[in-house]
Amino acid sequence: MAKPVILHPPRNNPPPITLITDFGVSDGYVGAMKGVIVDVLPWVQVVDITHDIEPQNIRQAAFVLHTAAPHFPECTVHLVVVDPGVGTDRRPIAVYTDAAVFVGPDNGVFSWIYKTQTVREIRELTNPYYKRARVSPTFHGRDLFAPFAAHIAAGVPAGSIGPVVGAPVTFEIPDPKVQYDGSVRGDVIHIDSFGNIITNITEEMLPAGGNWTVEIAGLEVRSFRRTYAYARDGQIFFLFGSQGFLEVAIRNGSAAQRLGVSRCDPVVVHASS
């Protein structure tokens, strides 16, 4: 006689858990983390945001998290493992905001979250009950962060996770500045996989009138397009992307490669004469 299947009801209808890592998908690292998560909470929905963060690129991971997290349901648990300090004395933390919970290393990866969301408290992940019995010093994503994230999604109270801590590690996120002549000086904050150059400048900051010139990498870009498809093939232009930031792009090409632009490079926008 076949063994009956026992269906367990959801434990308080757990929120989803998202994953951002720099592990790639050719190894078993991501799968191992998911295995630990579903071992704790088999019915939870695990959503991959990306595993293609450049190795150890904390700033890129922070920006990707910032752009993706607002689109998930309230109370989602966002697990981020971009952790060049794994195995050292850097703290493992859970950041509780008014919108979600963020689990990962205290290395600056939550800098955009601190800037844009209301943080209720930050707790260090210390309770040994919620981690695996054996913790590899080189794979905290599997043995520490994944089980903690699963238990948090299962409804474990914040007070059981570990003590409240302060002074989290952050990196500076520059704000655009309006200059005396009305121009706006900003910075490149991200380059996406298409090579589009994303700045921290929004349309609301720009001079009135709607005719602007973007100065970047010694080039003046005057062509504005509402979306990528309205540009000619190979044309360099600017637009306002889905996050509301000004982008410099090339139709069917990489603007970052063509202009030799990197993150943190300056950008100036002024009214066209």
Secondary structure, 3 states (H helix, E strand, C coil): CCCCCCCCCCCCCCCCEEEEECCCCCCCHHHHHHHHHHHHCCCCCEEEEECCCCCCCHHHHHHHHHHHHHHCCCCCEEEEECCCCCCCCCCEEEEEECCCEEEEECCCCCHHHHHHCCEEEEEECCCHHHCCCCCCCCCHHHHHHHHHHHHHHCCCCHHHHCCECCCCCCCCCCCCEECCCCCEEEEEEEECCCCCEEEEEEHHHCCCCCCEEEEECCEEECCECCCHHHCCCCCEEEEECCCCEEEEEECCECHHHHHCCCCCCEEEEEECC
